[in-house]
Amino acid sequence: MTKKDFITKYLPLAQKAGEAFRINPVVILAQAAIETGWGQSDLCLRYHNFFGITAYGKKNVWWTGTSARLSADSLSFRTYPAPLHSFMDYGRLIRHAYTDAADVSYKPAAFALKIGYSKYISEVNGDNREAYRRMLVSISQSITKLTDSSL
């Protein structure tokens, strides 16, 4: 799948989650692109998990409690019946657990700083907070250019 195909296919889901939780759909889609390698990760393709959300926490309307491990020593990740459930669960999580990031989501650089240096990013798993922040800003800018007339 090309980056443009990814944007075309998943922007409506990001917009739906963005509208429901008052979060900029551009940053939602940018995070999905990072977390899935533009829709290529096993977690995304097999389990519809677009955000690398682990299987901790309470069940909710979008996540029924199902989970999977990608290998014997991996974390347990949430699984979803369809991509929309992942986008909506992400929106719920960001709005309720990372309110300060959600509140600045229409300023992608501010959002990237807040989310990049929050508990959402796990350095234990090898994530580099600064690289993640820079990538989120760059991808948000690319998505904005490609969707200028859509948003």
C-alpha positions, 0 to 999 in steps of 0.5 A, a space after each residue: 500500500 502506498 502512503 497516498 493509498 493509506 491516507 485515502 483509506 484511513 483518513 475517514 476513520 481518523 476523521 470519525 475518531 477526531 470528531 468524536 473525541 475532539 482530536 485533529 484527524 491529521 495527528 491521529 492518522 500520522 500516529 497510525 502511519 508511524 505505528 503500522 509502518 503505513 499499514 504494513 505491520 502484522 499487528 495492523 494487518 492481522 489484528 486491526 491494531 493501528 496504534 500499538 495499544 497494549 491489552 491493559 486496562 478496562 474493556 470499553 465499547 470499542 475493545 472487548 478485551 481480546 488480545 494477541 502476542 506477536 511472539 512468545 516474548 512480546 507484550 500482549 496487544 489489543 485486537 479489534 474486529 475492524 480498523 474503526 474500532 482501533 481508531 475509536 479506542 485510540 481517540 478515547 484513550 488520548 482524550 481521557 488519558 492524555 488530555 493535554 495532548 488532545 487539547 493541542 492536537 490542532 498544533 501538530 508540533 505541540 501534540 507531538 511534544 506532549 505525546 512524544 514525552 508521555 507514557 504513551 511512548 515506551 522507551 522500554 520497547 526501544 522507542 526514541 522519544 525525540 525521533 518519534 516526535 520529529 517523525 510525527 511532525 513530519 508525517 503530519 505535515 505530509 498528510 496536511 499537504 496531501 489532504 489540504 482540500 479534504 480537511 
